[in-house]
Amino acid sequence: MDFQHADVFAEAPYTGNSVTVFMTEGRPLPPGQMLAITQEFRHFESIFLAPVTAEDESRWRARVFDQTEELDFAGHPLLGAAAVLHDRLGGGPARQWTIHLPAKTVTVQTTRGAAGFRGTLDQGRPQFGRVVAGAEMDPVLDGLGLSQADLVRGLYPAVVSTGLRYLVIPVTAAALARFAITAADFAARLAAVGAQYSYLLDPVALEGRHWTNDGRIEDVATGSAAGTAGAYLARAGRVALNKPFVLNQGRFTGRPSQLQVEPRGSNGEVETVLVGGHVAMVAAGTLRSLPGDGIVTPAVA
């Protein structure tokens, strides 16, 4: 099984957020095998691609895994996968890809120029969930080592989804720099307010951070969360509709990344969110053996 390693939201290799793109050639793999492969490569996420039909090379099925589970949606693996497809299949300076995830179908535009690849993912219409305020927010803040004083005045945490339900938490620059997930039951605290994950956002500097719910791994650049942050900021009037802005992430991991986000809509309503950035090719290879069928692997420590 061939694979390529790409860095997303990166103008050069060894920056941005890495991903491994596996070409399964339509061979079904058990979820346990895909999880084991992802853990072996130790990128934050991996994506496994198979063609929908042999006649249409622009349509692909995809499965995305992080170090612990399969994800319904993810941003940077989809951008990386589309750029890898463009790299492998060619077809001119601009291409459009339709990628079918188990729970959602998305389109990705890619361009190829002298500086390399660039991708733009249409995340679709955001779903706005609960605003979480007052005492209801305290268990989440406590699990982050924060308090109400760390929130930005005039904005309230809210659940937003473009495929994954993030609790977008507007915090000060100082809080963004020092927070840490310390509560063993942090996932349950998020679930209590209708969220799967948290995304801490400095709405002044337009910078964000995301960690796994166990607090062990910080993501370099979270494409799925960038879409929710764009929708959140547009609804709050902090960014303009139909005008791209740059969201920064990864500074605290030593891999600063820039995500271009454009919430689109009219009359104050966000109808879709585009998230894009550069993709740099790093390596290609062949997986020479597979884990055993039905393997169950532990979470990475």
C-alpha positions in Angstrom: 0.0 0.0 0.0 1.5 3.3 -1.1 1.6 6.3 1.1 2.7 10.0 1.0 3.7 12.2 3.9 2.6 15.9 3.5 2.7 19.0 5.7 -0.5 21.0 5.6 -0.8 24.7 6.3 2.9 24.8 5.4 4.8 26.6 2.7 7.8 24.4 3.2 8.4 20.8 4.4 8.9 20.2 8.2 6.5 23.0 9.1 2.7 23.1 9.5 0.7 20.0 10.4 1.9 16.6 9.1 -0.4 13.8 7.7 0.1 10.5 6.1 -2.1 9.7 3.1 -2.6 6.0 2.4 -3.8 4.7 -1.0 -5.8 1.6 -0.3 -6.7 1.0 -3.9 -10.2 -0.1 -2.8 -9.0 -2.9 -0.5 -11.2 -2.8 2.6 -9.2 -2.5 5.8 -10.7 -3.2 9.3 -10.8 -0.1 11.5 -8.3 -1.8 13.9 -5.7 -2.1 11.1 -6.1 1.6 10.2 -5.8 2.7 13.8 -2.7 0.6 14.3 -1.1 2.0 11.1 -1.9 5.6 12.3 -0.4 4.9 15.7 2.7 3.4 14.0 3.3 6.6 12.0 2.5 8.8 14.9 1.2 11.8 13.0 -1.7 13.5 14.7 -4.0 12.0 12.0 -3.8 9.7 9.0 -6.2 9.4 6.1 -7.0 6.3 4.0 -8.2 6.8 0.4 -10.0 4.5 -2.1 -11.5 5.4 -5.5 -15.3 5.5 -5.8 -15.1 4.2 -9.4 -12.3 3.5 -11.8 -13.8 5.8 -14.3 -13.9 9.0 -12.2 -10.6 9.9 -10.6 -12.0 13.0 -8.9 -14.2 11.1 -6.4 -12.7 9.3 -3.5 -13.8 7.6 -0.3 -11.9 8.4 2.9 -11.5 7.2 6.5 -9.7 9.4 9.0 -8.1 8.3 12.2 -6.3 10.0 15.0 -4.1 8.3 17.6 -7.2 6.9 19.5 -10.2 6.6 17.2 -11.8 7.2 13.8 -13.1 10.7 13.2 -16.2 11.7 11.3 -14.5 14.8 9.9 -11.1 16.4 9.9 -9.7 19.4 8.0 -5.9 19.0 7.5 -6.1 15.4 6.4 -8.6 16.2 3.7 -6.5 19.1 2.4 -3.4 16.9 2.5 -5.2 14.1 0.7 -6.4 16.3 -2.1 -3.0 17.8 -2.7 -1.5 14.3 -2.8 -4.1 13.2 -5.3 -3.2 16.2 -7.5 0.5 15.3 -7.1 0.0 11.7 -8.1 -2.6 12.1 -10.8 -1.6 15.5 -12.3 -4.3 17.0 -14.6 -3.4 20.7 -14.8 -2.9 23.6 -12.5 -6.3 23.4 -10.8 -8.5 20.5 -9.8 -11.6 19.8 -7.7 -12.0 16.7 -5.6 -15.1 15.2 -4.1 -14.3 13.2 -0.9 -16.8 10.9 0.7 -16.4 10.4 4.5 -18.7 8.0 6.3 -20.7 10.8 7.7 -20.2 13.7 5.3 -19.2 14.5 1.7 -17.0 17.5 1.0 -15.3 19.2 -1.9 -11.7 20.4 -2.0 -10.1 22.7 -4.6 -6.4 22.3 -5.2 -4.0 24.4 -7.3 -0.4 23.6 -8.3 2.1 26.3 -9.0 5.8 27.2 -8.8 5.5 27.4 -5.0 3.8 24.0 -4.7 0.3 23.0 -3.7 -2.5 24.9 -2.1 -5.9 23.5 -1.1 -9.2 25.0 -0.1 -11.8 22.8 1.7 -15.5 23.8 1.7 -16.8 22.7 5.1 -20.4 23.5 4.3 -23.0 25.2 6.5 -22.0 25.4 10.1 -24.4 24.2 12.8 -24.6 26.5 15.8 -25.4 24.7 19.1 -25.6 26.0 22.7 -24.1 29.1 24.1 -22.5 28.0 27.4 -22.3 30.7 30.0 -22.2 31.3 33.7 -21.9 28.4 36.2 -22.5 25.9 33.4 -19.1 26.8 32.0 -17.2 26.4 35.3 -16.5 22.6 35.1 -15.0 23.0 31.6 -12.9 26.0 32.6 -11.7 24.2 35.8 -10.7 21.2 33.6 -8.5 23.7 31.6 -7.0 25.3 34.6 -8.9 28.6 33.8 -11.6 30.7 35.4 -14.3 33.1 34.2 -11.8 35.9 34.5 -9.9 34.4 31.5 -12.8 34.7 29.1 -13.0 37.7 26.7 -15.7 40.1 27.8 -18.6 40.5 25.4 -18.2 37.0 23.9 -19.5 33.7 25.2 -18.3 30.1 24.6 -20.5 28.3 22.1 -20.8 24.9 20.4 -20.3 25.1 16.7 -19.9 22.2 14.2 -19.0 21.8 10.6 -18.6 18.0 11.1 -17.3 17.8 14.6 -18.8 19.7 17.6 -16.3 22.1 19.1 -16.9 24.2 22.1 -15.2 27.5 20.9 -13.9 29.3 24.0 -12.8 32.9 23.6 -9.9 33.6 26.0 -7.3 36.2 26.6 -3.8 35.9 25.2 -2.4 35.1 28.6 -5.0 32.3 29.1 -4.2 30.9 25.7 -0.6 30.6 26.6 -1.0 28.9 30.0 -4.0 26.6 29.9 -3.7 22.9 30.1 -6.2 20.0 30.2 -5.8 18.4 33.6 -9.2 16.8 34.3 -9.3 13.1 33.6 -13.0 13.4 32.8 -12.6 16.4 30.5 -14.4 14.6 27.6 -17.4 14.0 29.8 -17.4 17.7 30.9 -17.6 18.7 27.2 -20.3 16.1 26.5 -22.4 17.7 29.2 -22.7 20.9 27.2 -23.1 19.1 23.8 -19.5 19.2 22.6 -16.9 16.6 21.5 -13.8 18.8 21.6 -12.7 22.2 22.7 -11.0 25.0 20.7 -9.5 27.9 22.7 -9.5 31.1 20.6 -7.8 34.5 21.2 -10.3 36.6 19.1 -8.0 39.6 19.1 -4.8 38.0 17.8 -6.9 35.4 15.8 -4.9 32.5 17.3 -6.2 29.2 18.5 -5.1 26.0 20.3 -6.5 22.4 20.4 -5.5 19.4 22.5 -6.7 15.9 22.6 -9.3 15.5 25.4 -6.8 13.6 27.6 -4.4 16.6 27.4 -1.5 14.5 26.1 -1.2 15.8 22.5 -1.5 19.3 21.1 -2.6 19.6 17.5 -0.4 21.8 15.3 -3.2 23.2 13.1 -6.8 22.0 13.3 -8.7 22.5 10.0 -12.0 21.3 11.3 -11.8 23.7 14.3 -10.8 26.6 12.1 -14.1 26.3 10.3 -16.0 26.5 13.5 -13.9 29.4 14.7 -14.6 31.3 11.5 -18.3 30.7 11.8 -18.2 31.7 15.5 -16.3 35.0 14.8 -18.5 35.9 11.8 -21.7 35.4 13.8 -20.2 37.5 16.6 -19.3 40.3 14.2 -15.6 39.9 14.9 -14.7 39.1 11.2 -16.5 40.0 8.0 -18.5 37.6 5.8 -17.1 36.8 2.4 -13.6 38.1 3.3 -10.8 35.7 4.1 -8.7 36.1 7.3 -5.7 34.2 8.7 -6.1 32.1 11.8 -2.8 31.3 13.5 -2.1 28.0 15.3 0.9 25.9 16.2 3.2 28.5 17.8 3.2 26.6 21.1 4.2 23.4 19.3 7.2 25.0 17.6 5.5 24.7 14.2 3.7 28.0 13.5 0.9 27.5 10.9 -1.4 29.8 9.1 -4.9 28.7 8.2 -6.9 30.9 5.7 -10.5 31.0 6.8 -13.4 32.5 4.9 -17.0 32.4 6.3 -19.4 33.1 3.5 -23.0 34.1 3.6 -25.4 37.1 3.5 -27.6 39.1 5.8 -25.5 38.1 8.7 -26.0 34.4 8.2 -23.1 32.1 7.7 -23.9 29.7 4.8 -20.6 27.9 4.4 -17.0 28.2 5.6 -13.9 27.7 3.5 -10.6 26.7 5.1 -7.4 26.5 3.1 -3.6 26.7 3.1 -0.4 25.5 1.5 0.6 21.8 1.4 4.2 20.7 1.1 5.2 17.2 0.0 7.7 15.5 2.3 8.1 11.8 1.5 6.6 8.8 -0.3 6.9 5.1 0.3 5.2 1.7 0.4 3.8 0.0 3.5 5.3 -3.5 3.2 3.1 -5.3 5.8 -0.2 -4.8 7.6 -1.2 -5.3 11.2 -3.2 -8.5 11.9 -6.9 -8.5 11.0 -9.1 -7.3 13.9 -6.1 -6.0 15.9 -7.1 -3.9 18.9 -4.4 -1.4 19.8 -4.2 0.7 23.0 -4.2 4.4 23.0 -0.8 5.9 22.7 0.7 7.2 26.0 
